[in-house]
């Protein structure tokens, strides 16, 4: 009945027509008692009542009852029979009311027991839709943010036939948010915002909300530091001194795994290994962060996207501490962080709660039981450490470094929507995180909230776009045989470029001794052709073609190393000395002291023990601080997990943002240390008292624009540092009133080559002649260089080196000599036309019949002395046309000098036309027996012409 809704009460009866019925309508009051609304008498077996919004409203629980009587004895009634409860309105029906924080997806059914309203002017069922706006409200949401996401914040209900008490139905999904916070079990209300419509019954109606309990499941971290010392997801400690490629972490729940490569590093007496690179696969995405393609101490990490799933990608790449921490975060919430050193990298891996009981590899099983972390790929528990490590070592060519696994992505990835109502944010960091996003956002990139404590720079766009693929590496290992071509050896779009935004070499006096001692080792880290009888010497070319690059450690047999080093070390260091030094460097570090309440003594003591072992194996002081990133990462983890107590740990937050509180040499900001002039590095610990010095420029500072590329200049000197602030200052010299004056400086980031060389890109230079320059001024310009730049270099953006002059000139017209300063003179027999210089006889690029003839004019083009006229191509057949038809013919001509030609019709029949390009057109109106002649000329740019005709 239009938009009016009536409820029907039906009851069964015999066919006796002498019966009447008393029908009573009631509803359940807010206090839980039944209130009778109306009573009526009828002889029908059904009764109706309108859902009018006054007596009966949406959200009411309604009942009807019926009793019968004989019409001739109305005072005698039978027993009353009551109906089942009928709920009028919309209900939310979740699949379950309690879920674990495991990333799984659950159904939420939205049903209406009454027809949804139609537009007033459109009774068509196509216009009968009701749009519901959902929101979520989680316990402690102001501090901890949302704990539940929906597949959509809007649900549309369409009118349909009512069956089994359901008139409209829609299905959406909800999923617990993986937030990496120890927040306990929290309750979330899913509710519908009050409906706004012109329909009186529905306007203002808000269905009853439902409550979902989200049970907290803690995430887990695995560490592989220095030698490496490995701490599994469940907290088991062990050492892996083997070299080669290993499965570090593999999920059986998601298509996710991480492979790591380990090379020998830094020990003269004992065998020890370090991670030098990893490859992570997340579904169809495969990303490598790798410095294994070279010699230890000589390479820097290269970040490359080996394979890309263009349909979806939730990868985020960030840098912190000027590139010393590089973190890849994936759609599941897993991340891999590399703390970069010159000897390799230490790795921190996070497994999301969805991977609990679903991990394997060297990081263990993540089931809360450390005793079964040593396991085989089949799941069997192993007792022997060497057997466990061997089970997860990959054979040559079988790792993600060399192969790409097939993966079929989902065509329609699920959406995860944050449908929070306006949050009441009490945490400063929560407020800053939420300021940049709206209250209701949807994403395909996973249902996670990433804690962000250490300030980082998002560099994802530098490596991942919709079309880019990076493959291959560019260091100095043994290259593949010439002519070989595999999918992993050649870049399809461009070569994998070095990760240049950081990773500065931590050069020290110890580095030289490490490198020298390193060459005395058994030889595995040397190029393989220097090794006597290595096991991989017999590899064939077909064997080598399966590798992205040759990694000799993969071909070394696994050995059971004697890992029982003794004290003192070869240099005479005793255990007590080593422990005292580690206590000072690690236990008394600013991060250990400042974060001790969160870390606890066990974590700090563990880092000290690692330090002592490193000193025993390496016998090098440079390893003293190698475990500090472990404390930084663990401190960040615990601070993020204790978000409720964040206000109590503002001092810890400052330490993570600004390591060592900038050592007193800078100011701590929201995004890290801002160093005072004279200091550099992420913690302002490096004194930049040695101002860089330029000794010379490439090509002695003189560059002929005709002979090479002058857009890039190499600068040579001393004291250059690989830092974010490394830049070149360019100041252009202008010639004004007979003297050179300086223009405003321009700054360009420099490319660090080594401490004695860097590369600078020149600012764009407009070489066109300024408007209004007369010929006399033009003559004077040619006696001066095209451009002169003063170049300075700065390591920190504050202090600049001495200046050197770069001179650009045009060798076709100028001769520049280098004495105390650059002097340029104009060559004889040259022209300067439109601000560009041309030598005698040089043709106009766009009109070859025009040439430079200085004797005729030095500033305008001259006609070539021997300019041949255009040559007309004769017709290969007789031209004929019938009366009334259109005659169309393309004339052909070419100019011997290559100039453009112009056709002109001199005479011909009436209405004939000839285009400048030689298209002859005419409509034949005369008798067909007549002969008509078309006379025309063909002219080149220099007015040399040829006259001809066609009949």
N, C-alpha and C positions, 0 to 999 in steps of 0.2 A: 504494500500500500504506500507507494512513494518512499519517503524516508521515514515514515512512521513504522514502529516496530511493535508487534503484538506477540504476547506469549500465549500459548495454547495449552490448556489443561484437558487431556483426554482420559476417558475412563470407560471401561467395558461394562456392558449390561445385557440382560436378556432382551428378547424382542418384544417384551411386554410393553405395550404403549400406554399402559395405565400408571406408569412410574414417573415420578419427578425427582429432581436432584437439587441438593443444596451444595453449592461450591464456595469454598472459603479460600481467599488468597492471603498469604502472610510472608513476612521477610524476617531475616535475622538481624536484630538490633546490634549496635556496636558493643553492647554489654553482653551479648550472647543469648538473649531471650527472643522468642518469636513474637512479632507484632502483627496482629491481624489487620489487613488493609481493607478488605472488602468481602462481603458475603452476598451471594445472589442465588436465585432459584431459577431453574431451567428444566425444560423437558428434553433438551438436547443432551447428547453424550459428550459434549465438549463445551469449554468456556474460554473466553479470551479476556486478556487484560493488557492495556497499553503500557509499554515502557516509556513513560512520558517525561522523565527527568525530574518530576516532582515527587509523586508517591513512590515510584520505582525508578531507581537510577542505576547507571552502569556501576558495577562493582557490588551490587546487592546479591545476597543469597536468597532465593525465592522458593516458596513452597505453595502447593495447592492441595486441598483435601476435598473429598466428595462423600456425601451420604445420600441414600435414596429413601423415597417414601412413596406410598400409594396416593394417587391423586384424590381418591375419595376419603383418605384418612391422613391428611397432611401433618397432623400432630405426632404421628408415629413414624420415627425415623430409624433407618438401619445404622449399623456401625460405620463410623467415618474411616475412610481410607486415605492416607496421606502419600503424596508423591515423594520421589527422591529430591534431594536438594538440586536446584538449578542455579549455577553461577552465571550471571549476565555480565559479560565484558571480555577482557583480554587477559590471558594467563601466560606466564613465562614458565616453560618446563625444561629445566636443564637435564642433561643425560645423567649427571652425577652431581652431588652437592659438595663433595670433598675431592680435591685433586692434589697431586704432588707437583712440585715445581720441576717438571721434567720435560717441558717443551711439547707435550702431546696436545692433541686437539680434540675437543668434545663438542657435542651437539647441544644447541639451545633452540627449542621449538617455541614459536610464538603463535598462539591460537586465539581466535575470537569466536565466542559462542553465539554472537548475534551478527547480523549482516552489517558490513561497514557502510557508511553513508555515501550517497552519490551527489554529484554536483547538482545544484538546484535546477539548472536549465538543461540538464542532460540525463535523462533516465537510462541511457545506454549503460550497460554493465561495464563497458570499456572505461567509463569515467568514474567508476565506483572503486576508488582506491583510497587507502588511508596510510599516510606516511608517519611512522613512529620514530622518534629520536631517542636513542638509548644513551645512557651514561653509566659509568662505573664509579664507585666510591669505595676506596680501600681503607682499611684500618690504618691509622697513622700516615695517611696519604701526604699530609703536609711535609713530613720529614722524609718518608721512604718512597714516595711516588707510587704509581699504580702497580698493582700486583696481578692484574688480569687484563687481557686484551680481547677484543671482539673482531670478527671478520668484517664487520661493518657497524657503523654507528647509526645507520638508518635502516629501518625495515619497512617494506611496503606490503600491506595486506590488500588483497583484491577480493571483491565480492564474488562469491560463488554459491552454488546450491548448498544448503545446510544438510550435512549427513552425520549421523551419530553424534549430534551435539556440537559439531564443528562447522562453522560457516566460512572461515578464512584461516589459512595457515601459512607460515613462512618458516624457513630454516636458516639459522646462522650458526656460527661456531665461536667458541671461546677457548682460550688457552692461557695457562699461567705464564707470567713473565719471568724469564730467567734474569735475576737482578744481581747475583753475586753478593748479596747482603745477608748476613745472619740476622734475619728479622723474625724468626719463629713462625708459628702458624698464624696467618692473618685472614681476616674475613673481608670479603668484597661484596658489596651490594650491586646487583645489576638492576637498573630501574629505567622506566620510561618517563620522559619529560611530559608534563601536562600537554594534552592535545589542544591545538588552537585551530578552530574551524567555525564556520558560520552555523553549523548544525547545533541546535540547542542541547540535544541529548549528549553529544560527544564533546562539546567544548569544555575544556578544563579537566576532562577525565584523565586520571593518571593510574594506570594499572599497578597492581601490587608488585613490589620488587621481589627478587629472589636473592638468597645469600649463598655464596660459594666460599668454602674454606680452602685456602691454599696452604698446603703443608710444605714447610721449608726443607729443601734438600741442599746441603752445602756443596759448593763447587770444589774442585781440587786442583792443586798446582804440582807440577813436576819440574825439577831443576836439574840442569846438566851444566856444571860450572867447572871451569879451568880444565883439570886433567883428563877426563872430567870426573868430578864427584857427582854422583847421581842421587837425587832424592825422589822417590817414586810418588805417585799420587796419594798413596796410603802412608807415606812417611818413611819408607825403608831406605837406608843409606847403603850405597856400595860404590866401588870404583870400576870404571871401564877403561883400561889402558890399551885396549885393542885399537887397531887402525882399520879403515875400510868404511863401508856404507851400511847403515843399520836402520831398521824400523824403530823409531823412537816412540811413536804414538799412533795407534790405529783404532778407529771407532767401528764397531759392528752395528751401531744404530744409525749413524749418518755415513754418507760416502766421504769420509774424511780420514786423512793420514798424513804423517810427517816423517820424512826420511832425513837422516843426518849423515854427514861425512866427517870423518876424523882423520887427521894427519898427525905425524910425529911432531912434537914441538919441545924445544928448549931444554933437553936434558942431556948432559954429556955422558953420564954413567948409567942411568936407569932409563928404561923404555917408558915413555909417557906420551899420551896423545891429547889432542885438543880438537874441538869442533871447529871446522873451517867453513861450513855452509849447511843449509837445509833447504828442502823443497817441501812445500805444503800443498796438498790437494784437497779442495773443497768442492765436491760435485764435479762439474766440468771445468773448474778453474784450477790451474796448476801454476804456482808462483815459486820462484827460486830466489834465495838470498845467499850468495855464494862467493867465496874468495879462495876456493880450493884449486883454481886453475892457474897456479903459479907457485912461487916459492914463499915460504913463510917469512913474513916481514917485508915482502916486496909487493904484495897484492892488497887491493882494497875490495870490499864487497861490491858485487854487481847485483842489482835487483832486476829480475826479468820475469815477464809474464810468458810462461812457456805455452800455456793453452788457456783459452778464454771461452766461457759459456756466455754467448751474447744475449741469450734469452733472459738471464737473470744473474746478478752478482751482488753479494752483500759484503764484499771485501773492503776493509778500510786499512790504509797504511799510514802510520804516523811516525814522526821523529821527535825525540826529546833530547835534551842536553846536547844541542848542536850535533845531532846525528849519532851520538854514542849509544842511544837506545832507539832501536827500530822495532816497531810492533806491527804485526799483521793480525787484525781481528776479523773473524769470519762470521757468517750468518747464524751459526749455531751458538755463538758466544765464545767458542774456543779462540784462543790466541796463541801466537808464538812471538816471543820477544827475544831479540838478539842484543846483547851488550857487547859492543865491538871493541876489539883491541888489535894491536898490530900482529899478535900471534894467532889470532882467530876470533872466536866469539864464545860467550857463555849464553846458554839458552834457558828461557823460562817458558813453560807451556801451561796453559789453563784448559781444563776440561769442564764443560758446562754440566749442570746437574742431569741433563738428559743422557749423558754418557755413563752415568753410574751403573756399574755392572756390565758395561759394554766396551771396555778398552782392553787393548793388548799391546805388546811391544816392551821396549826397555823401560818405559815409564810405569809399568805394572798394570794391575787389574782394576783399580779404583772401585773397590767394594767394601772399603773400611777394614780389610784384613791384610796386614802387611806380610803375613807368613806365606801367602800364595802368590806374591808378586813375581817370583821366578817361575815362569810357565812357558810352555811350548805353544806354537801356533794352534795346536789342537786343543789347548786348554789344560793339558796335564801339568801338575805341579812338579817343579824341578828343584833338586837340592843343591846341585853344583853350580856355582856362579859362572864358570867358564862355559859350561854346557848351555846355560841360559843365554849368555851373550852370543854364542855361536848360532843358536837357533834363530836369532833375529838379525844376523849378518846377511846381507844380500849379495848374490854373486855378481860379477862384472856385467854391466849392461842391463841389469834387471830392476834398477831403481828408477824413481821418478826423475832423477837427474838425466836419464837417457831415454826413457820411454814415456808415452802418454797413454793412460788407460782410457778405454772407451766409456762414455757416459751418456745416457739418454735423459735429457732434462725434461722436467714437467712443463707442458705447454702453458698451463695456467697456474702459476705459483700462487699460493694462498696469501691473502692480505692479513696483516696484523694492525689493528687500529687501537689507538689510545683514545678512549671515549670518556676521559675524566671530565667531571664537572670542574668548575674553576677551582684549582687547588689553593689551599692555604699554606704557602711555603714559609717555613720557619728557618730552614737551613740556608745560609748565604750561598753555598755552592749549589744547592738545589735550585735556588732562585736564579742564579746565573745560568744554569744548564737549561732551565725552562724558558728563559726569556726569549730565546731564539726560535722557539717552536710554538705552534698553536696548541690549544687544548685538545683538539681532535685531529689526529694525523694518522695516516695509514702508510704502511710500507710493506714491500715484498721481501725485505732483507732480514727477516728473522725476528723472533719475538723476544728481544733482549734489551736490557738497559745496561749500558757500559759505564762502570765507574771511571771517573776522570779526575785523578789527583795530581799526578806529575804533568805539568804543562807540556803540551805536545802540539806539533804542527801537522795538519792533515795534508799529506802529499799524494793522496790516492790518484788524483787527476793527472799527475805527472807520469804515471805508469799505466793507468787503466782508462781507456776510452772505448767507444762503441766499435772502433775498427782496428785499434792498434794491437799488434802482437809482437812481442820481443822474443827473439831466440838467439842462442849462441852466446859465446863469451869472448872476451878480448884480451886475455892475459898471455902468459908466456909458456904454458905447458906445451908438451909435444903435440903438434897439430896432426889432424887426420891426413892420410895420404892424399897427394894431389889427385884431383879428378873424382874423389869420392863425393857422394851427395846423398845425404839422408835428411829426413824431415827435421832433425834436430841440429843440423850443422849449418844451415843457411837461414838467414832472416828473410821472412816474406815481405815485411814492410820496411824495417830498418834494424840495424844491429842493436843488440842489447847494450845500452850505454852504461858507463860506470855510474854508480850512485854517488854523485858529486856534491851533494848538499851537506856532507859532513864527513864522519869517519876520519878525522885528522890523525895522522901518524903520531904516536906519542914518542917522538924521537928523544933518546937520552944517551948518555955515555954508555949505558949498559947494552944498548941495542947493537952496537958494533961488536961487542964481545959475544953476544948471543948469536949474531949472524956468523961470526968466525967459528965459534964452537959448533954451530949447526952444520957447517960443511965437513966437520970431522966425523959426523955420525956414520952409520952403516951405509948411508947412501940413498935411502928411500926418498928423501925429499929433494934429491938432485935429479936432473933430467936423466931418463932411464938409460940413455946410450952411454953414460959414464959408469954404469954399475956392472961389476963383473958377475956374469952368469945370473942375472935376475930371473925369477920364475916366469916373467912375462916377455922374455926376449924372443920366444918362438911364436908370438902372436902374428897371425897373418893379416893381410890387408882387410879381408872380409871380417875378421874379428874386430879390427879397429873401427870399421864403419858403423858398428852398433853403438858407439859411444859419442856423446856430445863433445867431450874432450877426454884425453887420456888421463886417468886417475890411477897412478901405479899402486896406491895402497889397496885398491880393490883386488889386485892380483897377488898380493902377499899372502902366504898361508897363515892361518891363525896359529899363534904360538902361546904356550902356557908360560907366561913370563915370570921370572923370579922377582916378585914384588916384596922383597924383604930388605929394603934399604937400611943402612945402619948409620949411626952417628959416630963421629962427626962427619960432615959433608966433605967433599974433596977440598974445599977452600978452608976447612978447619972450623966451620960453624957447628957448635954444640946444640943439642936439643933445647937446653935452657935459654940459650941466646935467641934461637929461632922463636921460641914461645914468647919471650919478652918483647921481641920486635913485633910479633903478630898482635900481642895484647895492646901495644901502643898504637899500631896502625889500624887495627880492626875494632877491638873492644873499646878503645878510647876515641874512636872516630866520632865525628859530629852526628852521623846518622845512628850509630849504636847508642850513644848517650841520649840523644834527643828522642829516640823511638823505643827506648828500653822498656817502657811500660807496656807497649803493644807487643814488642818482639818476645820479651821474656829472656831469661838467662840461657835457656837451652838453645835457642836459635843463634844467639851471639856466640856461645861457646862452640857450637857446630861450625860457624864461620871461622873462628880462630883455629880450630883443629884442621880445617881445610887449608888455611894459610900455612900452618906448620908443615903439613904434608907437601904443599907446593914448594916451600923452601928446601925441604929435604930432597925432593926429586930434582928440582931445577938448580938449586944452589945459586939463586939470583935474587937480589933485592927488589928487582922490578916487579916481582909477583906479589909483593906485600899487600897491595891494595886491590888485587884481582877479585877478591870475594866481596868487596863493598857493594857492588850492584845487587848481590843476593840480598843483603840487608835492605837496600833501597826498595827492591821489588816486593819483598815480604812485608815490609812496613807499609807500602802502598796498599797491598792486598788487605792487610788487617785493618787499616784505617777505613778502606772502602766498605769492608764487611761490618764495621761498627758505626754505621751512619747515624744511628740514634745518639751516639756519644760524640759526634763530630765536633760540637762546640767545645768539648773538653780537651780536644787535641789540636787546637789552632797552632800551637808551637810546632807540632809534628808536621802539620800541613805546610807551614812556612819552610821547614827544612827540606821537604820533598820538592817544593817549588824552587827553592833557592839553596842548593847544596852548600853546606858549611856556612849558610847565611851570607853567601857571596864573599866569605873570608874577610869581611870588613872592607873590601875594595869595591863595593858596588851597593846598589839599592835594590831591595827585593820588591818585585812587582807581581801582579797577578799572573804574568806570563814568564816569570823567571827573573834572573839577575840582570840588572842594567848596570854594566861596569862603569866605574869612574874612568876618566881619561888616563891612559897609561896602563890599563889592565884589560886583559882579554880572557876568553874561555867561558864556558857555561857557568862556572863558579867563580869567575874573576880571579883565578889563582895564578894566572900567567902574567908576569910583568913584561910589558911591551916597551921596555926602556931602550931596546935596540931598534931604532927607527930604520926602516928599510931604506936601501940606497940603490939608485939606478946607476949602473956603470955605462951601459950603452943600449941603444935600440937596434932592432933588426935592420940590416942594410945601412948601418951607420945613420939611421934616422932620415934617410932620403928614399922616397918610393916613387917610381915612375908608373903612373896609372895605365900606361900603354903596355907595360911589360909584365904586369902581374897584378894579383889581388892586394889592394892596399886597405881593404876593409878590416883586416886583422893584423895586428902588430905584436911581435914577440919582444918582451922587455927583459933585459938581463941585468942582474945586480946581485945583492946579497940581503939576507934578513927577511925574505918573503916567508909568510906563514899561511898554512892552509886553514882558513877560518871563514866563517860566514861573512865577516866584515871586509874581506879582501876585495879591494876595488881600485879602479883607475880613475883619476881625475883628468879630464880634458878641458883645457882652456884655449879657445880659438883666438888667434892673433889677427886683428883687423888692421888694414892699412888705411889710416885716416890722416889727412893733412900732411902727407909725406912721412909718417912714422907709424910703427906698429903699436897698437894698443890692445889690451886684453878684453875679451868678452866675458860673459858670465860662465862660471865653471859648469861642466856636465859630468855626471858620475855614472860609471858603468861597472858592473860586477866583473871581476877578473877570474880567469881560469888558472888555478894553481898547477904548475908543472913540477917544480921542485923548489928548494930554498933559494935557488939562483935564477929561476926563470918563471915567467908567467905569460899569459896571453890576454890581450885586451882587444875588444871590439870597438872600432871607431864609431862615434855618433854619425848618423846619416848626414851627408853633405850635399847641399844643392849647388850643382856646378853650373847652372844656367846664369846667363848674364842678367843683372838686375835691370828692371825696366827704366828707361830714360837715360841710359848710358850712351853718350855720344861716341863718335868714332875716335876722337882724340883720347878720350878716357880709355876706350877699348884698347888702343895701341899701348897705353901705359900699363894696363893690366897684364898684358902678355909678357912684360918684363919681370913680373913677380910670380912666385909659385901659385899654384891653384889654391893651396891651403897650408896654413902652419898651425900646429897644435903644440901647446905645452902639456907634457904628460907627467903626472906624479902618481905614486902608489902609496896606499895605506893598508896596513894590516888590521886596524881596529876602527877605522872611520873617523879617528880623531887626529892622529899624528900622520903627517905625509912626508914622503921622501923628497929629495932634491928633484928638480925639473929637468927634463930633456925635451928637445925640440924635434918634432916630426914634421917633415916637409913633403908635401905631395906636389908633383909637377907632371906636366904632359911632355913626354920625351919626343913626341912628334914635332913639337914647335919650340921646345925649350932645351937649353943646355944648362944644367945646374952643377956647380962645383962646390965642394965642401972644403972650406978653409976654416977660419975662425967662425964663420957663419955661412949659411947657404946663400950663394949668389946665383941668380938665374939670368940668362940672356936669351933673347929671341933668336931662333934659328933664321937664317936667310931662306928665301924661297918658301915661305909658309903663308897660310891664310888663317885668319881668325873670323869665323862666320857663326853668328848666333851664339857666341860664347864658347864655341868649340874650335879646336885647332885642327888644321888639315895640312898635309905636306903637298908640295907641288905635284900636280897631276892626279891627286886623289879625287875620286868621283863623289858626287853627292849620293849618299846612301839610298835616297828615294828617287833620284832622277839621274841615271848614269851619264847622260849627255852633258850634264853640268859638272864642271871640274874646277879644282883650285888652280888659278893662273895668277900668281902674285904680281906678275908684270902688268896685268890688266886691272886687277882689283884684289886687295888683301882682305876685304871684308864682305864681298858678295861673290856669288858663284858666277863663273864665266862659261860661255858655250865652248864645247870642245872644238879644237881646230879642225879635226877631221870627223865631222859628225855626218854620218851617212843617213839618207832619208829612209823612211820605212819601206819595207818590201811587201808588195801585195801578193797574196796567194791566189793563183788563177783558179777559175771554176773548172772542175773535171768534166762537166757536161753542159749541154745547151740548156738555156733557161727558157721555159715555156709556161704560159698561163692561159686559161680559158676565160672568156668574157663572164663577168659577174663574180669571179672567184677572187679570193684574197691572195696576193703575192707576198710571200715572206721569205727573205733570204739573208743569211748571216755572212757578211764579208769578213775575210781573215787577212790580217797583216801583222807583221812583227818589225820591231826596230833593231837594227844590228847592235846598237849599244845597250839594248835592254830597257829602253825608256818606254813609258806608256804612250799609246798612240790615240789620236782623236780623228774620227771620221766626220766629214762635212759634205752635204749634198749640194752640188753646184747647180745642176739642172736635171730635169726629168719630167715625166708626165704629171698632170695635175693631181693633187692630193697625195703624191708620193712623199715619203719621209724616210730619214736615215738617222738612227740614234748615234750618239757619240761613240758607242761601243761597236757600231758597224751593222746594226740590224736594219735591213732595208724592207719597207712595207709599202704596199700599194694595192688598191682594189681595181681590177681590170674593168674599165667601163667602155673602152673602144672596141672596134671590130677585132676579132681574134687574128685576122690575117696581117694586122699592122705590126711593125717592129718598133719598140720603144727603147730609147737610150737613157741610162742613168749616169750622169757624170758626177764625180766626187773627188775629194782630196783626202789624203791621210797625212796627219802632221804629228811629229813627236814633240817632246817638251821644249826642244830648242828651236822649234819652228821649221825644221827641215821637213819638206813635204813631197809627196808623190801624188801625181794626178792620174786618174784612171777612169774607166767607165765599164759598164756592163750592159748588154742588150738582152 
